Amino acid sequence: MNEIEQQTRAAVEQVLEQAKLKIGDLFVIGCSTSEVGGSRIGSASSVEIAEAIYRGAISVLEPRGIALAAQCCEHLNRALIIESETAERYGYEPVNVLPQPKAGGSFATTCWKNFAHPVAVEHIRAHAGLDIGSTLIGMHLRGVAVPVRIEQKSIGEARLTAARTRLRFIGGVRAHYQEDLL
């Protein structure tokens, strides 16, 4: 479990190096603990693996003031677990559901148990994210997602995909853009 925690910490740090997030921004994690453990997605949910991933991620995000959003599995229509203050800040309407390891996923369940005031919401627009085991976080990212190439290629046996977002470009061929916002 220590290795999984360290791999998660490294992956989140590597995404943040490129994502240029600010205090209060949203970082979404979709996680198949089954895949991390070497099984097919949805077949071997593990609270122990989820706890290691949570510890690794929150140890990087919390000191930077970046909000964590945990994507639930398809059985809860990929709802997200976030802190209630985050939902209020962004105007996300809570829904009534409690994630469980086999209905929501072990990672979302772990986040629910560890957050101070957790709520479930149906949709967010995160600024960056980490997909652990092909859980398809893209639907929860802002409009223009940009792949982030990181050195950490996996957590356990699960492949990683990372993304950040950027502002949309408008204005056509004569437009000039702010380099620091790319």
Number of C-alpha atoms within 10 A of each C-alpha: 13 12 13 23 22 16 21 28 23 19 24 24 19 17 25 22 11 14 21 16 19 13 12 14 19 24 27 27 29 27 30 30 32 23 24 26 18 13 15 15 19 17 12 18 22 19 18 14 22 27 21 21 29 23 18 23 24 18 16 18 20 12 9 15 14 19 20 26 25 27 34 30 27 14 13 18 12 22 25 29 30 28 20 18 15 19 18 11 9 13 10 19 14 19 12 7 14 15 24 18 20 15 18 24 29 27 32 31 23 23 24 22 12 14 14 12 12 20 22 27 22 17 16 22 18 25 24 31 30 26 21 27 24 16 21 18 24 19 13 24 22 17 15 13 20 14 13 20 14 19 10 18 16 18 25 21 17 23 15 21 24 25 26 23 22 16 11 10 11 9 8 7 6 5 8 10 10 6 6 6 8 12
